[in-house]
Amino acid sequence: MEHSGIPLLKNMYAYSAALQAIDCTYHRDTYSLLFIDASSATLTIHKHSHRLSGFTCISLPPNTPLHIYQDAKESLHSPTDQLRLYACEYEWICEEPANDPPLLPTLVEQNSTILLDQISALYDSYENRLYHSISQRLPLQAKFMTLFADAWWALEQPASISFTKTLDGIDQVIAYLHTHYDRKIQREDAVIMSGLSLRQFTLSFKQRTGYTFVEYLNRIRIDKVKAMMLQSRQSLNELARQVGYTDEFYLSRKFKQVTGMSPTVYLRKPLKIASLDHAYTLDLLSLGVTPCTAITDTWVNHRFQLSQVTRSFQPLYWQTKQAERLEVLQRVKPDIILHPLMDAGDDGQLEPYRPLGLVIQIPWRGISWKQHFMNIAQITGLEAQAYRWLEYFEHRAGHARESLKRELDSQTKIAIINVRSDRLLIYAHGYMGADLLYDILQLTPPPAVRAMRVQGLEHPELSIPQLPLYDADHYFVSIENNQAARLRAAEMMKSPEWMTRTAVKQRCVYPVDMTKWYGYGPAALDAQLDDVMHYLLPNRPKKQVSF
C-alpha cells in the first residue's frame, strides 16, 4: 500500500458487546483504522466475507461499509465472548492525490496483542483528555503515528487480505481473457458476459484497453508465447496450441502483426529487462546482467557497484510508489518486466504494467532457489554462465562446509532469529539464511527447529517465554530497520529468558543485515556465506558489534 500523505487523527470510537448475537455496520466518510477483537464473527466488505477468529487490524477507505454479523445460533458455544472494536478516523495531509493509487480495504490477523495494547492505551489517553490544547493534542498525535506505523507495517505483509470491489462487466471480460486465452472465445460470448449491449461493449472495451476485443485477445496470446519461448524450448506448433491458435503458421502471422517481427527474430533480439522484485534483481546481477531499472537496496548497490542513476540503470526501492515506478518504466522502455507473482484474483493489478513491456512472473512455491536462478538464466539466454556460477558457489560452500566440520562439534547448535516490528520469528527453511546454514552447510539446528523442518514449517512466530525451547550455541540475529523492531529487540535482550541462553552467555550472538539475509538467491547466499565464515571460523578475526 502506498500514499504520499501523513495521517492525522481526527476522532476515536470504542464499542464492545457480547457476541451472543450481533449485527452492526461501520460506515464513515473518512479514512479509518479499525482494531477488532472477536473470537468468532463474520465480517463483510465489498460483498467479500471473512471469519474473525481473534485480533484483527483493518484499513478502511472512506465510504466503505463494513458489516459484522453473528446470529444467536452461532454464539451458543461461547455466550460469554465479547466483541471489542476500536476505530481511529483520520485524514491524509500533505498528500499528492494525482500520484496516490486508491487504497483498498485491507485486513490482517495478529497473533500478538501488541497492537491491541497500543490502541487500548491510545483510546484511554484520548478519552481522558480534558482540553483540546496543543500540549494535549500533540502527544496523542505522536502516539497515533507510532500505532499507525506499526499497523501499516502489518497490513503490508503477505499475510494481509485486500478486498477489491466487485468487477464490472468489462473487468470481468478482461480477467476471463487473461485466464482462458487458450480457449476459443467469441466476441459475442464476451458481450453476454459483460451484460452490455454490443455497441456499449465495443465502445467501453476500446476505451478501457485501447484495443478492440480481437486485438486485445491476440496481444494476450502473443505475450504468453513470448514468455513461453523465453522460458522453454517448445516448438512453435506446441506453443500455438497452448494459446488457442490452430498451428505455427497462424501463430507466426499473428506474432508479426503484433510485434512487427517473426518469433525467431524476436528471440535473437537483445532484451532490456526491468526487475520489480529483489530476488529477480539478485539473479540478474549474478549473471552479469544489469537491468535497465530494478528493485535494489544499499547492500546490493555496494556489492555490485551500482551507480545511483545512470543512462543504463535506474534504481527503484520497495518504498518507491507505483506512479513513480510506472513513470520510470515508461522512460526506460523495457522489453521484459519481471514482476512479483500475484495471487489468484489479483491479476488486475498488473494492468498498468502490461502496456509498458512483456510481464513475466516466476513462482517461488515448489521450486528451489537454483531452479529460480536457472529460470532467469533461460530468459536471458545465459544458462552457461548460470552453471559456472553454481559450480563456483558449490565449490566455495563445500570448502566452507569442511572447514566448519573441523572447527565445530557435531552437537553445536545454530539458530536464526528475526526481529520484526510486530513479532519475533525463528527460521527453519528458505529465507533468512536457513537454507544456507541447515541444507548447504549442514549445520545443526536446535531440536525444536529440526522438528519444524520435518513438519515443513518455514518461520513460525516466537515469543520471549519460548526462547528456552530454541537454545543454541550460536545465534544469528537480524533486526528490521525501524524503531518498533529495535524496541522489540531491546525488550527481548533485557529478558531473563534471553540472558540465560547459551549463545548469549558465550558471547556468540551475531548481528546480520536483514536485507542481505532475507535475500533468497545466488548473490544473497554468497554474501550470507561471508558472514557465516567470518563469525564461525576462528582463524578469521571477529568484528565486535553491539546491538
C-alpha positions as CSV (number, residue, x, y, z in Angstrom):
1,M,0.0,0.0,0.0
2,E,1.3,3.4,-1.0
3,H,0.4,7.0,0.0
4,S,2.3,10.3,-0.1
5,G,0.5,11.9,2.8
6,I,0.8,11.9,6.6
7,P,-2.1,10.6,8.7
8,L,-3.7,13.0,11.1
9,L,-6.0,11.6,13.8
10,K,-9.5,13.2,13.8
11,N,-11.6,11.1,16.1
12,M,-11.8,7.8,18.0
13,Y,-14.5,5.4,18.9
14,A,-14.7,2.3,21.0
15,Y,-17.5,-0.3,21.0
16,S,-18.0,-3.5,22.9
17,A,-20.8,-6.1,23.1
18,A,-21.5,-9.6,24.0
19,L,-21.1,-11.9,21.0
20,Q,-24.4,-13.7,21.7
21,A,-25.9,-12.1,18.7
22,I,-24.5,-9.2,16.8
23,D,-25.4,-7.2,13.7
24,C,-23.6,-3.9,13.3
25,T,-22.3,-1.8,10.4
26,Y,-19.4,0.7,10.4
27,H,-19.6,3.3,7.7
28,R,-17.7,6.7,7.7
29,D,-16.8,9.3,5.0
30,T,-13.2,9.4,6.3
31,Y,-10.3,7.0,6.4
32,S,-10.5,4.6,9.3
33,L,-8.1,2.3,11.0
34,L,-10.0,-0.4,12.9
35,F,-8.9,-2.9,15.5
36,I,-11.4,-5.7,16.2
37,D,-11.0,-8.4,18.9
38,A,-13.6,-11.1,18.4
39,S,-13.3,-14.8,18.9
40,S,-16.0,-15.7,16.3
41,A,-18.0,-13.4,14.0
42,T,-18.3,-12.8,10.3
43,L,-17.1,-9.6,8.7
44,T,-18.2,-8.4,5.2
45,I,-16.6,-5.8,3.0
46,H,-17.5,-5.3,-0.7
47,K,-19.6,-8.5,-0.6
48,H,-16.5,-10.5,0.5
49,S,-16.8,-12.3,3.8
50,H,-14.1,-13.1,6.3
51,R,-14.4,-15.1,9.5
52,L,-13.0,-13.3,12.5
53,S,-11.1,-15.5,15.0
54,G,-9.1,-13.3,17.2
55,F,-7.5,-9.9,16.9
56,T,-7.7,-8.2,13.5
57,C,-6.4,-4.9,12.1
58,I,-8.3,-3.3,9.2
59,S,-7.5,-0.3,6.9
60,L,-10.8,1.1,5.6
61,P,-11.0,3.8,2.9
62,P,-13.8,6.5,3.0
63,N,-17.4,5.4,2.3
64,T,-16.6,1.7,2.6
65,P,-19.3,0.0,4.7
66,L,-18.1,-2.8,7.0
67,H,-20.6,-5.2,8.4
68,I,-20.0,-7.6,11.4
69,Y,-22.6,-10.3,12.0
70,Q,-23.2,-13.3,14.2
71,D,-26.6,-14.9,14.8
72,A,-27.7,-16.4,18.1
73,K,-27.2,-20.0,16.9
74,E,-23.6,-19.4,16.1
75,S,-22.9,-18.0,19.5
76,L,-24.4,-20.8,21.6
77,H,-21.0,-22.4,22.1
78,S,-19.5,-19.2,23.5
79,P,-22.2,-17.0,25.1
80,T,-19.7,-15.0,27.2
81,D,-17.4,-13.9,24.4
82,Q,-17.1,-10.2,23.8
83,L,-16.6,-8.1,20.7
84,R,-14.2,-5.1,21.1
85,L,-13.9,-2.6,18.4
86,Y,-11.6,0.5,18.3
87,A,-11.8,2.9,15.4
88,C,-9.4,5.8,14.5
89,E,-10.8,8.2,12.0
90,Y,-8.0,10.2,10.2
91,E,-7.2,12.3,7.2
92,W,-4.2,12.5,5.0
93,I,-2.3,15.8,5.0
94,C,0.4,16.9,2.6
95,E,-0.8,14.3,0.1
96,E,-0.4,14.3,-3.7
97,P,-3.8,12.9,-4.9
98,A,-2.8,12.7,-8.5
99,N,0.0,10.3,-7.7
100,D,-1.6,8.2,-5.0
101,P,-3.2,5.0,-6.1
102,P,-6.6,4.3,-4.5
103,L,-6.3,2.4,-1.2
104,L,-8.2,-0.9,-0.9
105,P,-9.8,-2.2,2.3
106,T,-7.2,-4.4,3.8
107,L,-7.2,-6.8,6.7
108,V,-4.6,-8.6,8.7
109,E,-4.9,-11.0,11.6
110,Q,-2.5,-10.8,14.5
111,N,-1.4,-13.4,17.0
112,S,0.4,-10.8,19.1
113,T,-1.5,-8.4,21.3
114,I,1.0,-5.5,21.0
115,L,-1.3,-3.5,18.6
116,L,-4.3,-4.2,20.8
117,D,-2.4,-2.9,23.9
118,Q,-1.3,0.2,21.9
119,I,-4.8,1.1,20.7
120,S,-6.3,0.5,24.1
121,A,-3.7,2.8,25.7
122,L,-4.3,5.4,23.0
123,Y,-8.0,5.4,23.5
124,D,-7.7,5.8,27.2
125,S,-5.5,8.8,26.7
126,Y,-8.0,10.2,24.1
127,E,-10.9,9.7,26.4
128,N,-9.2,11.2,29.5
129,R,-8.0,14.4,27.9
130,L,-9.6,17.5,29.5
131,Y,-8.9,20.2,27.0
132,H,-8.1,20.4,23.3
133,S,-4.9,22.3,23.9
134,I,-1.8,21.8,21.8
135,S,0.0,20.3,24.8
136,Q,-2.6,17.6,24.9
137,R,-3.2,17.0,21.2
138,L,0.4,16.6,20.1
139,P,1.3,13.7,22.4
140,L,-1.9,11.9,21.2
141,Q,-0.9,12.5,17.6
142,A,2.6,11.2,18.3
143,K,1.1,8.0,19.9
144,F,-1.2,7.6,16.9
145,M,1.6,8.0,14.4
146,T,3.5,5.2,16.2
147,L,0.4,3.0,16.3
148,F,-0.3,3.8,12.6
149,A,3.3,2.9,11.5
150,D,3.1,-0.5,13.3
151,A,-0.4,-1.3,12.0
152,W,0.5,-0.2,8.4
153,W,3.6,-2.4,8.5
154,A,1.5,-5.4,9.4
155,L,-1.0,-4.6,6.7
156,E,1.7,-4.5,4.1
157,Q,2.8,-8.1,4.8
158,P,2.0,-11.0,2.5
159,A,-0.5,-12.5,5.1
160,S,-2.8,-9.5,4.7
161,I,-6.0,-9.7,2.7
162,S,-7.2,-6.9,0.3
163,F,-10.9,-6.6,-0.5
164,T,-11.3,-5.5,-4.1
165,K,-14.6,-4.1,-5.4
166,T,-16.8,-6.4,-7.4
167,L,-15.6,-6.3,-11.0
168,D,-17.7,-4.5,-13.6
169,G,-18.7,-6.2,-16.9
170,I,-15.6,-5.1,-18.8
171,D,-13.2,-6.0,-16.0
172,Q,-14.8,-9.5,-15.8
173,V,-14.2,-10.0,-19.5
174,I,-10.6,-8.8,-19.2
175,A,-9.9,-11.1,-16.2
176,Y,-11.5,-14.0,-18.1
177,L,-9.3,-13.4,-21.2
178,H,-6.1,-13.4,-19.2
179,T,-7.2,-16.7,-17.6
180,H,-8.8,-18.5,-20.6
181,Y,-6.8,-17.2,-23.5
182,D,-6.2,-20.8,-24.7
183,R,-9.9,-21.4,-25.4
184,K,-11.9,-20.4,-28.4
185,I,-13.5,-17.1,-27.3
186,Q,-16.0,-15.3,-29.5
187,R,-16.8,-11.6,-29.1
188,E,-20.5,-12.5,-28.8
189,D,-19.7,-14.6,-25.7
190,A,-17.8,-11.7,-24.2
191,V,-20.6,-9.3,-24.8
192,I,-23.1,-11.6,-23.0
193,M,-20.6,-12.0,-20.1
194,S,-20.3,-8.2,-19.8
195,G,-24.0,-7.6,-19.5
196,L,-23.8,-4.7,-22.0
197,S,-25.2,-4.2,-25.5
198,L,-22.8,-4.8,-28.4
199,R,-22.4,-1.1,-29.0
200,Q,-21.8,-0.3,-25.3
201,F,-19.3,-3.2,-25.1
202,T,-17.4,-2.2,-28.2
203,L,-17.0,1.4,-27.0
204,S,-16.3,0.6,-23.4
205,F,-13.7,-2.1,-24.2
206,K,-11.8,0.1,-26.6
207,Q,-11.9,3.0,-24.1
208,R,-10.6,0.7,-21.2
209,T,-7.9,-1.2,-23.1
210,G,-7.0,0.9,-26.1
211,Y,-7.7,-2.1,-28.4
212,T,-10.6,-3.9,-30.0
213,F,-11.7,-7.2,-28.4
214,V,-9.8,-9.3,-31.1
215,E,-6.7,-7.1,-30.9
216,Y,-6.5,-7.4,-27.1
217,L,-7.0,-11.2,-27.2
218,N,-4.2,-11.5,-29.8
219,R,-1.9,-9.4,-27.7
220,I,-2.5,-11.6,-24.6
221,R,-1.8,-14.7,-26.6
222,I,1.4,-13.3,-28.2
223,D,2.7,-12.1,-24.8
224,K,2.1,-15.7,-23.5
225,V,4.0,-17.1,-26.5
226,K,6.9,-14.6,-25.9
227,A,7.1,-15.7,-22.2
228,M,7.0,-19.4,-23.1
229,M,9.6,-19.0,-25.8
230,L,12.0,-17.4,-23.4
231,Q,11.3,-19.9,-20.6
232,S,11.1,-23.2,-22.6
233,R,12.4,-24.9,-25.7
234,Q,9.0,-25.9,-27.2
235,S,8.3,-25.9,-30.9
236,L,6.1,-23.1,-32.3
237,N,3.5,-25.7,-33.1
238,E,3.3,-26.7,-29.4
239,L,3.1,-23.1,-28.4
240,A,0.4,-22.3,-30.9
241,R,-1.9,-25.0,-29.4
242,Q,-1.2,-23.8,-25.9
243,V,-2.5,-20.3,-26.6
244,G,-5.5,-21.2,-28.7
245,Y,-4.1,-20.9,-32.3
246,T,-4.5,-23.7,-34.9
247,D,-0.9,-24.1,-36.0
248,E,2.6,-22.5,-36.1
249,F,1.9,-20.6,-39.4
250,Y,-1.1,-18.8,-37.9
251,L,0.9,-18.1,-34.8
252,S,3.8,-16.6,-36.8
253,R,1.4,-14.4,-38.8
254,K,-0.3,-13.1,-35.6
255,F,3.1,-12.7,-33.9
256,K,4.4,-10.5,-36.8
257,Q,1.1,-8.4,-36.7
258,V,1.5,-7.7,-33.0
259,T,5.3,-7.3,-32.7
260,G,6.5,-6.4,-36.3
261,M,8.9,-9.3,-36.3
262,S,8.9,-13.1,-36.6
263,P,9.3,-15.3,-33.5
264,T,12.9,-16.3,-34.5
265,V,14.0,-12.6,-34.9
266,Y,12.4,-11.8,-31.5
267,L,14.5,-14.5,-29.8
268,R,17.7,-13.1,-31.3
269,K,16.9,-9.5,-30.3
270,P,18.9,-8.1,-27.2
271,L,16.3,-7.5,-24.5
272,K,16.2,-4.7,-21.9
273,I,14.9,-6.2,-18.6
274,A,13.3,-4.4,-15.7
275,S,13.1,-6.2,-12.3
276,L,10.3,-5.3,-9.9
277,D,11.4,-7.9,-7.3
278,H,14.6,-8.0,-5.2
279,A,15.1,-11.7,-5.9
280,Y,15.0,-11.2,-9.7
281,T,17.5,-8.3,-9.3
282,L,19.9,-10.6,-7.5
283,D,19.6,-13.3,-10.1
284,L,20.2,-10.9,-13.0
285,L,23.2,-9.3,-11.4
286,S,24.7,-12.7,-10.5
287,L,24.6,-13.5,-14.2
288,G,26.3,-10.2,-15.1
289,V,23.1,-8.6,-16.4
290,T,22.4,-5.0,-15.3
291,P,18.7,-4.4,-15.6
292,C,17.5,-1.0,-17.1
293,T,15.6,-0.5,-13.8
294,A,15.3,-2.7,-10.7
295,I,14.3,-3.0,-7.1
296,T,17.5,-2.8,-5.1
297,D,18.9,-1.7,-1.7
298,T,22.1,-0.4,-0.2
299,W,24.0,-3.6,0.2
300,V,23.1,-4.7,-3.4
301,N,24.3,-1.4,-4.7
302,H,27.5,-1.7,-2.8
303,R,28.2,-5.3,-3.6
304,F,27.7,-4.9,-7.4
305,Q,29.0,-1.3,-7.5
306,L,25.8,0.0,-9.0
307,S,25.6,3.7,-9.6
308,Q,22.6,5.6,-8.2
309,V,21.4,6.8,-11.5
310,T,22.9,6.3,-15.0
311,R,21.6,6.3,-18.5
312,S,21.6,2.5,-18.4
313,F,20.3,1.9,-14.9
314,Q,17.5,3.5,-12.9
315,P,17.3,2.2,-9.2
316,L,13.9,1.5,-7.6
317,Y,13.2,0.7,-3.9
318,W,10.4,-1.1,-2.1
319,Q,9.1,2.3,-0.9
320,T,9.0,3.7,-4.5
321,K,5.4,4.5,-5.2
322,Q,3.6,2.8,-8.1
323,A,3.2,6.0,-10.0
324,E,6.9,6.7,-9.9
325,R,7.7,3.1,-10.9
326,L,5.4,3.4,-13.9
327,E,7.0,6.7,-14.9
328,V,10.5,5.1,-14.8
329,L,9.3,2.2,-16.9
330,Q,7.8,4.5,-19.4
331,R,11.1,6.3,-19.6
332,V,13.4,3.3,-19.9
333,K,11.1,1.3,-22.2
334,P,12.0,-2.3,-21.1
335,D,11.2,-5.3,-23.3
336,I,10.6,-7.5,-20.3
337,I,9.2,-6.6,-16.9
338,L,9.9,-9.2,-14.2
339,H,7.0,-8.7,-11.8
340,P,6.4,-10.4,-8.4
341,L,3.9,-13.3,-8.7
342,M,0.3,-12.2,-7.9
343,D,-2.2,-14.2,-6.0
344,A,-5.3,-15.6,-7.9
345,G,-7.8,-12.8,-8.3
346,D,-5.1,-10.0,-8.1
347,D,-4.2,-10.2,-11.8
348,G,-5.9,-6.9,-12.4
349,Q,-3.0,-5.1,-10.6
350,L,-0.8,-6.0,-13.5
351,E,-2.9,-4.0,-16.0
352,P,-0.9,-0.7,-15.6
353,Y,2.4,-2.6,-16.4
354,R,1.2,-4.6,-19.4
355,P,1.4,-1.7,-22.0
356,L,4.9,-1.0,-20.9
357,G,6.6,-4.4,-21.6
358,L,6.2,-8.1,-21.5
359,V,5.2,-9.0,-17.9
360,I,6.8,-12.3,-16.7
361,Q,6.2,-13.8,-13.3
362,I,8.1,-16.8,-11.9
363,P,6.6,-18.7,-9.0
364,W,8.6,-19.4,-5.8
365,R,6.5,-22.2,-4.3
366,G,7.6,-25.7,-5.2
367,I,10.9,-24.7,-6.7
368,S,14.4,-24.2,-5.2
369,W,16.5,-21.0,-5.5
370,K,18.6,-22.9,-8.0
371,Q,15.6,-23.6,-10.2
372,H,14.5,-20.0,-9.9
373,F,18.0,-18.8,-10.9
374,M,18.0,-21.1,-13.9
375,N,14.6,-19.7,-15.0
376,I,16.1,-16.2,-15.1
377,A,19.2,-17.6,-16.9
378,Q,16.9,-19.2,-19.5
379,I,15.1,-15.9,-20.1
380,T,18.3,-14.1,-20.6
381,G,20.0,-16.9,-22.6
382,L,22.8,-17.2,-20.1
383,E,22.4,-20.8,-18.9
384,A,26.2,-21.4,-19.4
385,Q,27.0,-18.5,-17.1
386,A,24.5,-19.8,-14.5
387,Y,26.0,-23.3,-14.5
388,R,29.5,-21.7,-14.0
389,W,28.2,-19.6,-11.1
390,L,26.6,-22.6,-9.4
391,E,29.9,-24.6,-9.8
392,Y,31.8,-21.7,-8.2
393,F,29.3,-21.5,-5.3
394,E,29.2,-25.3,-4.7
395,H,33.0,-25.4,-4.6
396,R,33.1,-22.4,-2.1
397,A,30.3,-23.8,0.0
398,G,31.9,-27.2,0.1
399,H,35.1,-25.8,1.3
400,A,33.3,-23.8,4.0
401,R,31.3,-26.9,5.0
402,E,34.5,-28.9,5.5
403,S,36.2,-26.1,7.5
404,L,33.1,-25.8,9.7
405,K,33.0,-29.5,10.3
406,R,36.6,-29.4,11.5
407,E,36.1,-26.4,13.8
408,L,32.6,-27.1,15.3
409,D,31.4,-30.1,17.2
410,S,28.6,-32.0,15.5
411,Q,26.4,-31.2,18.5
412,T,27.0,-27.4,18.2
413,K,23.6,-25.8,17.6
414,I,22.9,-22.8,15.4
415,A,19.7,-20.8,15.3
416,I,18.4,-17.8,13.3
417,I,16.2,-15.2,15.0
418,N,14.5,-12.4,13.1
419,V,13.0,-9.4,15.0
420,R,10.2,-7.5,13.2
421,S,8.2,-4.5,14.4
422,D,5.3,-6.7,15.4
423,R,6.7,-10.2,16.1
424,L,9.7,-12.4,16.6
425,L,10.4,-15.3,14.1
426,I,12.6,-18.4,14.2
427,Y,13.7,-19.6,10.8
428,A,13.9,-23.3,9.7
429,H,13.5,-23.2,5.9
430,G,14.1,-20.9,3.0
431,Y,14.8,-17.2,3.7
432,M,17.0,-15.6,6.4
433,G,19.9,-18.0,5.8
434,A,18.1,-21.2,6.8
435,D,18.8,-22.9,3.5
436,L,22.4,-21.9,3.7
437,L,23.0,-23.0,7.3
438,Y,21.0,-26.1,7.5
439,D,20.9,-27.5,3.9
440,I,24.0,-26.2,2.2
441,L,26.4,-26.1,5.2
442,Q,24.7,-28.9,7.1
443,L,25.0,-27.2,10.4
444,T,22.9,-28.4,13.4
445,P,19.6,-26.6,14.3
446,P,18.2,-26.8,17.9
447,P,15.8,-29.9,18.3
448,A,12.7,-27.6,18.1
449,V,13.9,-26.2,14.8
450,R,14.7,-29.7,13.5
451,A,11.1,-30.7,14.3
452,M,9.8,-27.6,12.5
453,R,11.8,-28.6,9.4
454,V,10.3,-32.1,9.5
455,Q,6.8,-30.5,9.6
456,G,7.7,-28.2,6.7
457,L,7.4,-25.0,8.8
458,E,9.4,-22.1,7.4
459,H,9.4,-19.4,10.1
460,P,6.8,-19.6,12.9
461,E,6.4,-16.8,15.4
462,L,8.4,-17.0,18.6
463,S,7.5,-15.4,22.0
464,I,10.1,-14.4,24.6
465,P,9.0,-17.0,27.0
466,Q,9.6,-19.6,24.3
467,L,13.3,-18.7,23.9
468,P,14.5,-21.6,26.1
469,L,12.9,-24.0,23.5
470,Y,15.4,-22.7,20.9
471,D,18.6,-22.7,23.0
472,A,21.6,-22.7,20.8
473,D,25.4,-22.3,20.9
474,H,25.3,-19.6,18.2
475,Y,22.6,-17.1,17.3
476,F,22.4,-15.2,14.0
477,V,20.0,-12.2,14.7
478,S,18.6,-9.9,12.1
479,I,16.5,-6.8,13.1
480,E,14.2,-5.0,10.8
481,N,15.3,-1.4,10.2
482,N,12.6,0.5,12.1
483,Q,12.1,1.9,15.6
484,A,9.4,-0.6,16.6
485,A,11.7,-3.6,15.7
486,R,14.6,-2.1,17.6
487,L,12.5,-1.6,20.7
488,R,11.2,-5.2,20.5
489,A,14.8,-6.4,20.1
490,A,15.8,-4.3,23.2
491,E,12.9,-5.8,25.2
492,M,14.0,-9.4,24.2
493,M,17.6,-8.8,25.0
494,K,16.8,-7.5,28.5
495,S,14.6,-10.5,29.4
496,P,15.9,-13.3,31.7
497,E,15.0,-15.8,29.0
498,W,17.5,-14.2,26.6
499,M,20.2,-13.5,29.2
500,T,20.3,-17.2,30.2
501,R,20.7,-18.6,26.6
502,T,23.9,-20.5,25.9
503,A,24.8,-18.3,22.9
504,V,24.3,-15.1,25.0
505,K,26.4,-16.3,27.9
506,Q,29.2,-17.4,25.5
507,R,29.0,-14.1,23.6
508,C,28.2,-15.9,20.4
509,V,25.4,-13.7,19.1
510,Y,26.0,-12.3,15.7
511,P,24.1,-9.3,14.2
512,V,23.5,-9.6,10.5
513,D,21.9,-7.3,7.9
514,M,18.2,-8.3,7.4
515,T,18.1,-7.1,3.8
516,K,21.0,-9.3,2.9
517,W,19.8,-12.3,4.9
518,Y,16.2,-12.0,3.7
519,G,17.5,-12.4,0.1
520,Y,17.0,-15.9,-1.4
521,G,19.2,-16.1,-4.4
522,P,22.8,-16.6,-5.5
523,A,24.3,-13.2,-4.5
524,A,22.4,-13.2,-1.2
525,L,23.6,-16.7,-0.3
526,D,27.1,-15.8,-1.3
527,A,27.0,-12.7,0.9
528,Q,25.5,-14.7,3.8
529,L,28.3,-17.2,3.5
530,D,30.8,-14.4,4.0
531,D,29.1,-13.6,7.3
532,V,29.0,-17.2,8.4
533,M,32.7,-17.8,7.7
534,H,33.6,-14.5,9.4
535,Y,31.7,-15.3,12.7
536,L,32.1,-19.1,12.9
537,L,35.6,-19.8,11.8
538,P,38.1,-18.7,14.5
539,N,41.0,-18.1,12.1
540,R,39.1,-15.0,10.8
541,P,39.2,-12.0,13.2
542,K,35.8,-11.4,14.8
543,K,34.2,-8.0,14.4
544,Q,32.9,-6.8,17.8
545,V,29.4,-5.4,17.1
546,S,27.0,-4.4,19.8
547,F,23.2,-4.3,19.4
